[in-house]
Amino acid sequence: MAANIKQNHHHIVSKVGIIGAGISGIAAAKQLSSHNPVVFEATDSIGGVWKHCSYNSTKLQTPRCDFEFSDYPWPDRDNSSFPSHLEVLDYLYGYAKHFDVLRHIKFNSKVVEIRYVGHEQTEHENIWEVHDHNNVNDLRQAGEFGSLLKGRPVWEVAVRHTSDQSDVVQWYAFELLVVCIGKYGDIPRTLPTYNDSKGPEVFSGKVLHAMDYSKLDKEAARLLLKGKKVAIVGYKKSAIDLAMECAEANQGPEGQPCTMVIRTLHWTVPSYWIWGLPFFLFYSIRSSQFLHERPNQSLFTALLCLLFSPLRRAISKFIELYLVRKLPLNKYGLKPDHPFEEDYASCQMAILPENFFPEADKGKITFKTTSKWWFWSGGIEFEDHTKLEADVVLLCTGYDGKKKLQSLLPEPFSSLVVDSTGVMPLYRGTIHPLIPNMAFVGYIESVSNLHTAELRCKWLARLAEDKFKLPSVEKMLDQITKELQIMKRTTRFYKRHCISTFSINHSDEICQEMGWTSRRKSNWFLEAFSPYTSQDYREN
């Protein structure tokens, strides 16, 4: 740490610490409010990616009613349009003010170090005596996970508080630490390693990651793009939104085309209607998810699932036929080789902005699919040795959430947090069986990440109050393995840790552990054919 930073070694002791005040952080603070948690937010605002990784054009990908807390409906929840990122931030602030969450948050407070101090009299002591921390068979013998709140500190956290007046590092001590820093933002996924003279240093134009672009105000963003030849690397939501902003900045005869450089094609959807049917019918109701494999199935349901597998493939094909007919995917070479279901099962389905393909038809957006590319002085060169001239290269290459997390945690936890397959092994998407008195919220994905985070925070709050006990470490690891095997069999993109094809089952099991009924609807018809939302999980 820099010499001019003042350190306060007197520890402030509290029961619960929460790192991050995005969606997951404020949900955790609300559910754990009886423990008077301390929330550390590195910036001056709540909202996480909605505040710091959004463009001017960024919108929610779902209607309001699919993105709301169970006890705080949107003021105009029946409005079917997708709210802008500013409207989402207003909603999150409204929630935080309504439930007095803001009083728990320390803004401009960046966690710079975490120490484990729970060695004495801990059920996990035998874990840390294992010499090879990658040997899961040894770690399985750890037995019970134990209570989350032990009555004494387990984690010490160093926090740099920055304000106009001072720059101080203060130490805190917590019984439970909840990590809500998320998978996105902060650390951009780095560029591939280039051979000599093929990296960004040889390029005479500007190279920006989407994270840098999102920090520009509206006018600066427009000036960066206007009249410039722009290459956008990527083909997910952020890349598509950026291509639209680029096309809008380049209207008129002086405008230049924007080229999307695509390494992996993904299915895109124009709206939540397929052949005149609402999209939720295919994947978001209990009867449709019954067709999909899920953990802990009985032999009978597993056989039924096998029997219905041709129907599952047919549904995916049915949607693909509609998309190929509705969108000019063949015309632009944008039809993926993998089934639609694989993108849905990995939470990678993007909703297209209304004018996306009309702008492509006008020549404002062009496409280049390639597996390899590198820089030259005037732009980008591809493996077929064709060259693309560019003034600006924008990298929508995602974020390295695992690196962000590993850089924060001390050893051996830093090595344990991601397994050999590259996935975070989290029980109920929240508890790492090999990391004591710590919880993670916001690391599994589903169709509605807000709903997923809130329900797991409710589960976590009850677990902290000892209203139920966790299974043994071995049983938790087995459950995690079952879920991961299902993801691997469903999609090649399993590392995203998405539960969208068995999300209702995931929620069922959480409800059962909390002692709630897992059937949340008022009658069997709604139970089978009505989509589940956060409103179904309001506390009785």
N, C-alpha and C positions, 0 to 999 in steps of 0.2 A: 504494500500500500504506500502511496506517496507520503513523503515526510511531512508535508504541510497539512495533512489530514489529522484532525484531533481524534484520538481513540478514548472512549469511555469504557473501562474494563468492569465497571460495576454492572452486574447483570440485572435486567428487569425481568422478573419471573412472572409467567402467566400460564394458564392451562393450555390454550389453543393458539397456534400461530397459523396464518394463511398467507401464502405467497402468491400475489397476483390478484387484481381486481377486475378481471374480465367477467364474462358471463358465469364461469364456474366459480370464481372467487366470491362474487356477490351472492351467488346461490348458497355457497358453503357458509358464508358469514351469516346469512339470514337463518339457515337451519341450525347453526351452532351458536346462535346469539345468546342462549342461556349461559354459555361458558365465557361470555365477554371476550370474544376472540380479538387478536390484533392482526390486522390485514396490512401487508406491506405491498405498496404499489410503486413501481420504479418511476412512473410518470406522474403528471399532474391531473390525471383523469381516469375515471372508470371506463370500461367498455372494451379493453383489450384490442383485438384485431379490428373491431368495428370503428375504433378511434384511430388506430395507428397504421393499419394496413389496407385502408379503403381508398378507392379513387373517388372522384367527383360523381361518377356514374354508377358506383357500386350499389346494388340493391340486394335485398333478401331474395333467396331463391324459392321461397314458399309464401303462401298467403299468411296473413297475420295470425289466424287462428291455429296454425301449425307451429308457431314460434312464440309461445307465451308461457309464462309461469302459471302454475295451476291455480294460484290464489290472487293473480293480478292480471285480469283480462285486458287486452288492448282497448282503448277508448272507442275505436271504430272497428271492432274485430270482424265485422261482416263485410268490410271493404275487401273486395277480391283482388285489388291491385297489390303488387309487391312493394313494400315500403323501402324507401331509400335508407342508406346507412345513417343519415342524420335522424330520420324517424326512429330507427332502431335504437340509436343512442338516447334519444328523448325517452323512449319506452324504458330502457334500462335505468336511466336516472330517476324516472318516475317510480319504478319499483324500489330502488335503493332509498329514496326519500320516504316513500310510504311506509316501509318497514324499518326505518331508522338505521339502515346499514352503514350509511356514510360516517357515523360517529366512530365506527370500528376501524376506519381506513386511515393509514398514515401514507400520504402522498409524497412523491419525490423521495421514496425510501427504497433503495436498491439492496437486495440481499447479496452480500459479497463473499460470505463464507458460512458453511454449516458444519458443525461438529457433533459427533455422536458421543453422548456421555452416559448412556444407559447400561454400561457394562456391569455395574454392581447389582447383584441380586436380581438378574433378569432371566426370564425364561429362555431368551435367545442366546445366552452366553455360549452355549456349546457350538453355535453357528460360527462364531468368530474365532474359535480354536481350530477350525478346519483350515489346513494350509493351502489347499487348492480350492479357491472360492468358485471355480467353474464346475466343480464336481457336485452336480445337483443331487446325486444319490446320497452323498454325505449330508447335504443340507436338508434333505427330506426328513432326516431323523430329528429335526428340531422340535417336533411334537406340537404342542398348542401354541397359538399365536399370542394369547394373553390379552389383557384389557388394554384399551387404547389410552385410558387415563389412569396412570399408575400412582398418582399422588406425589410424584417427584419428577423433576426435569429429565428428559431423555435426549433432547436436542438443544444445542446452543446455536444461535443464529447471529451473525454479525451483519448489521444493516448500516449502510451509508445514507445518512439523511442529508439531502442537499437543499439549501434554500438560499435566499439572497444574502442572509446574514452569516451562515456558517456551513461547514462541511465536516460533519462529525460521524464517526463510526461508533455505533452503540451496540452492545451485546444484549441479547435476549435469551431466555431459557423457557422451553415449552415441554409439556407432557405429550402433546400431539402436534404434528406439523402436517398441514394440508397443502400440497403443491398444486397450484392452479395456473402455472405459467404457460400451459398450452403447447401445441405442436407447431404453431405458426408464429411468424414474426421474429425479430431480434437477430437470428443467425441465418442469413440467406444460404441456400444450398449452393455450394461452390461449383464453379465451372469444371468441366472435365480437364484432365491434365493434357496439355498440348506439347507437341514436339517443339524444337527450337523454331522461333520466328512464326509461330502459329497462334500465339496467345493474344489477349486484348492489347498488349503493349505495342503490337505492330499496326493496330487499327488507328487511323487518323481521326475518326469520329468519336462520339460519346458512347460509353457503355454504362447502363444503369440497371440495377436489379429492380423488380417491381416494388420492393420495400422503399427504395430511394425515390421512385416515381410517386409513391403514395404520399410522400412528405411535401410534394410541391403543391402550391395553391393553384386555383383554377387557371389563372392567367399564365403562370409560369409553365404549367403543363401544356397549355395550348401553344405557347411560343416554342416549346421544345419540339413539338410535333409538326406545327404548321409549315408547309412547304418543304418538309424534309422527307427523304427516303428512309423509312423506318422498318427495321426487322424486329419482329417479336418472336422470341424463342419460347414455345409452349403452346398447349391447346386445351387448357382447362379454363375454369371460370375466370380467373384473373387475366389470362391472356386474351380471352374472347372480349371481356369488358374493355381491355386496353386497345384492342384492335378497333372497337367501335369508337372510342374516344379519338383515336388516330384518324379514322375515316371522317369523323365530324369536323376535325380541325383542318382537313384537307379537301373540303368541298370547293367547287369552282374550278376554273381552268388552270389555275396555278397549283392546284393540289397534287400531291404525289401519292402513289399507291403505298399501302402498308403491306408487308409480306409476313405471314405467319410461318415460322420454321417449326415443323412438327416432327418430333421423334416418335411419339406414340399416339396413335389415333384413339379417340374416345367417342362414344355415342353422345350426341347432343339431342335435346328434346325441345320442340317449339313451344309446348304448353303442357299443362297437366290433363290433356284429353287425347285419347288414342282411339281412332276409329269411332269417335263420338262417345266413348265411354270414359268415365273419370279414372285417372291413373291409379288412385288408391285401391281400386278393385283388384289390380294385378299383384300387388305386393304388400299393402299396408293394412289388410284386414285379417282377422284370425283364420278365416277359411282359406285364404290364399297362402298365408304363411304355413298352413298345415301341409302344403305340398312340399315344403322345403325342409331339409334336414336340420335338426336342432339337437342340442345336448340332452342327455338323460332320457332319450326316447324309450318307450317300452318296445318290446319285440314286435308287437302288433303294429304300432305307429311307424316303426322303422320299415316294416314290410310294405305298409301302405305307401310310404314315401317312395320306396323303390318302385312300386307298381305305378305310381303317378309321375315318375321321372320323365316319361315321354310327354306328358301334359305340361310339365314345367318347361321343357325345351320348346314345346309348341307355343307357349305364351311368350317366351323370349323372341321366337321367330315372328310371331304375330305383330309384336311391337316393332321389330326390325323392318318388316315389310311396310308398315305404316310410315316409318321414318324415311326409308329410301324413296317412298312415293311422294311424301310431303316435302322433303328437303332435297336439294340438288347434290346429294353426297357422291353419286357416281360421276357427275359432271366435273366436280372439283377433286376427285380422288380422295374423298374423305370418309369412305365407308370402312369402318374397322374390320379386321379379320376375326376378332373374338366376338362371342355372343353378347347381346345387350345385358343379359343377366349378370355378366362378370363386372361390368361397370357399375350396375346398381348395387351389387353385393359388396363393392369396395367404395361406395359413397363417392363415385367420380362422375355421376351423371350431371351434366351442366344444362341449365335452361338457357336457351338462346335469346339474346335481345331481339326484339321484333324486327329490326331493320338489318340484321346481320347479313343474310344472303342477298337482299336487295343491294347493299353496298358492295358486295362481291361482284354482283352482276354489272354494276357500274364501273368495275375495275379498281375500286378504292381499297379492296382487301384481296390479296392474292395468297396462294398457298404453295408451300414447298415441303414435301415429306422426305425425310432423310434420316438415316441412323447415325451419321457422323457429319460434323461440320467443324470449321475452324476459321480463324480470322485471316484476312489479308489487309493490306493498307487501305483499300477502298471499300471494305465490307466483309462479307462472309463467303467462304468457299465450301463446296459440298463434296462428298465422296465420289460423285460422278464427274468431278472437276469443273462443274459449272460454277460461275461466280455471281453473287448478288451484290449489287452496289448499295451501300447504306451510309447514311449520315449519323444515324442513331441506332444502337442495338439495345433492345429492352429484354431483360432476362426474366421470364415468368417461370423460373425453374424451381419454385417452392422454397421451403425452409427446412433447416436441419434441427428438428425439435428434439431428437435424441441427444445430439451433441450439446444443445442448450441445457438439457437436464443433467447430462453426465458431467458437464463443467461445473455444475452447482453442487452436486453431491460429493461427499468424501468417499474415499475407498474404505471398505470393499464394496460399498453400495453402488458407487459409480459403475463398477464392472458388472454388478448383478442386475442393474435396472433394465437392461436389454438382454434378451437371451440370444443363443447362438443363431436363431433364425432372423434376428433383427426386430423382434416384436417385444413389447413390454408385457411380461406375464402378470396381468392384473386380475385378481379375483373380483367378480362383479364389476370389472372395469375400474376398480378403486383401490384395492389393497394388494400390495406386492407381498406375497407370503414370506419372503426372505428379508424384508426391511421393516423392522419393528416401529410401531407408534408413528407411522407416516401413512398418509393417504394421498392419492392422486386423482384429481377430477379434471375431465376434459381430454382424456387420452384415448377414449374409444369414440368412434363416430357412428352416427345413425342418420336417418332422414332428418330428424330434428335434434341437433346437438344440445339445444337449450333444454328440451324435455329430458334427454338422456342425463344431462348433468344434474338437473334438479332432483330427479328421482333418486339418483345415487347419493346426493347430499342428504336427502331424507333418511335413506338407509344408513349412511355414515353417522348421522346425529343419533339415531337409535342405538347403533353399535357402540358409540362413545358413552352412552348412558347405560350400557350393559343390559339392554332390553332383550338381547339375544346373544348367543355365542357363535363365533366363527368355527367352522370345521377345523380339523387338524391341518397343519402345513401340508402334509402329503395329500390330503383330500382336496385342498384348494388347488394345489399344483395339478392334480388329475383333472379337475374341472376346467382349468385354464387350457390344458392340453387338448381336451375334448373340443372346446370352442375353436382352438387354433386349427385342429385337424379338419373341422367343418369348413372354416374359411379357406383352407388350402384346397379342399375338394371343390369349392364353389367358384373361386376366382384366383387367377394368377397374381392379382394385386393384393393378396391377403395381408401384406405387411402394414396396410393402412389401418388394420384393426377395426373393421367396420362390421356392425351386427345387424345391418338393415334387413336381411332376409329372415332373421329369427329374433327381431327386436321385442315382439310381444312376449315370446317365451322367456327372454332375458328379464323383462319386467315382471312376468309371472313369478319367477324364482326369487326375485328380490322381494316382492310382496309376501310370498310365503315365508321367507326368513324373518320379515318384520312382523309376521302374525296378521297380515292383512289378507282379505280374500283376493285371489288373483283374477276372478271374474268380476270385472268392474262395471259391466253394462246392466241395464234394468231388465232386459229380457233376452231370450236365446237368439232371436232374429238379429237384434243389434249386436249381440256378442259375436255372431258369425260374420255379419256383413257391414258393420259400421266401423270406420277407421278409429284407431285409438289415438287420443291426444292427451296432452298434459292435464286437461280438465277431468279426465277419467281417474286421475290419481290424486284428486283433492282429498285431504284428510277428512275422515268421517266425523 
